[in-house]
């Protein structure tokens, strides 16, 4: 259960970071200019491939920048695909891809937190119910 609460706390930290970022972020329309392929060994010796799109955008001052999403895709995005980009006006190079990429970590940690919280609750309360019903428990 404690692991679930820690994961919820992390999700909260990431959510607050996103909210603070969004309060001051400027928005630009980006465009996929290339895809970077990343290969890694999976479990069982198989190989997994992730594609990270390189997205070009122009800030408010007319200066071009490039940004890469935090999460990869299983197939490359078509060149020229429009992507929203959010960036701090004082540091456009720290831009982030908008949309679901911005919230994926938050949702992931919430899902993991729910899983661990459910498992922990089941162990704690399930064992109490079994003991109350007279089922012998190991000590």
C-alpha positions in Angstrom: 0.0 0.0 0.0 2.9 2.4 0.8 4.2 1.9 -2.8 0.9 2.9 -4.2 0.8 6.1 -2.1 4.4 6.9 -3.2 3.4 6.5 -6.8 0.3 8.7 -6.3 2.6 11.3 -4.7 4.9 11.2 -7.8 1.9 11.5 -10.1 0.9 14.6 -8.1 4.4 16.1 -8.4 4.4 15.5 -12.2 0.9 17.0 -12.5 1.9 20.1 -10.5 4.9 20.5 -12.7 2.7 20.3 -15.8 0.2 22.8 -14.5 3.0 25.3 -13.5 4.6 24.8 -17.0 1.2 25.3 -18.7 0.6 28.6 -16.9 3.5 30.3 -18.6 4.0 28.2 -21.7 3.7 29.7 -25.2 2.2 27.5 -27.9 3.5 26.9 -31.4 2.7 24.6 -34.3 5.4 22.1 -34.8 6.1 19.7 -37.7 7.8 16.3 -37.7 11.1 16.7 -39.6 12.7 13.3 -38.9 12.4 10.1 -36.8 15.2 8.7 -34.6 15.2 5.0 -34.2 16.2 3.4 -30.9 16.7 -0.3 -30.6 17.0 -2.1 -27.2 17.0 -5.7 -26.1 13.7 -6.8 -24.5 13.1 -9.7 -22.1 13.8 -13.0 -23.6 16.5 -11.7 -26.0 14.0 -10.1 -28.4 14.7 -6.6 -29.8 12.3 -3.7 -29.4 12.3 -0.6 -31.5 11.0 2.8 -30.5 10.8 5.8 -32.8 11.2 9.4 -31.5 10.0 12.1 -33.8 12.1 15.3 -34.1 9.7 18.2 -34.2 10.7 21.6 -35.5 8.9 24.7 -34.4 9.4 28.5 -34.5 9.2 30.5 -31.3 7.5 34.0 -31.0 10.8 35.7 -32.0 10.9 33.7 -35.3 13.8 31.5 -34.2 13.6 27.8 -35.2 14.0 25.1 -32.5 13.6 21.3 -32.4 12.1 19.2 -29.6 11.7 15.4 -29.1 8.9 13.8 -27.2 9.6 12.0 -24.0 7.8 8.8 -25.2 8.6 6.9 -28.3 6.2 5.4 -30.8 6.1 1.9 -32.2 6.2 3.2 -35.7 7.7 6.4 -37.2 5.4 9.4 -37.5 5.0 10.6 -41.1 7.2 13.5 -42.0 5.2 16.8 -42.0 2.8 15.7 -39.3 1.6 18.7 -37.3 2.3 18.5 -33.6 1.5 21.1 -30.9 4.5 22.3 -29.0 4.5 24.2 -25.7 7.6 26.0 -24.6 8.7 28.5 -21.9 9.1 31.9 -23.7 12.4 32.5 -21.9 13.9 29.1 -22.9 12.2 27.7 -26.1 14.8 24.9 -26.3 13.1 23.3 -23.3 9.8 22.9 -25.2 7.6 19.9 -24.8 5.3 18.2 -27.2 1.7 19.1 -26.2 -1.3 16.7 -26.1 -1.1 13.3 -24.5 2.7 13.3 -24.3 2.5 16.0 -21.6 0.3 13.8 -19.3 1.4 10.3 -20.1 3.7 10.1 -17.1 1.0 11.4 -14.7 -1.5 8.8 -16.0 1.1 6.0 -15.8 2.0 6.7 -12.2 -1.7 7.0 -11.3 -2.3 3.6 -12.9 0.7 2.0 -11.1 -0.4 3.6 -7.8 -3.9 2.2 -8.2 -2.5 -1.3 -8.9 -0.2 -1.3 -5.9 -2.8 0.2 -3.6 -5.4 -2.4 -4.7 -2.9 -5.3 -4.2 -1.9 -3.9 -0.8 -5.5 -3.4 0.3 -6.4 -6.9 -0.8 -3.5 -8.4 1.2 -4.3 -6.4 4.3 -8.1 -6.5 4.4 -8.3 -9.9 2.8 -6.1 -11.5 5.5 -8.3 -9.8 8.2 -11.4 -11.2 6.7 -10.0 -14.7 6.5 -8.8 -14.5 10.1 -12.3 -13.3 11.1 -13.9 -16.3 9.4 -11.6 -18.6 11.3 -9.2 -19.6 8.4 -5.9 -20.5 10.0 -3.1 -18.0 9.0 0.6 -18.7 9.1 2.7 -16.6 11.4 
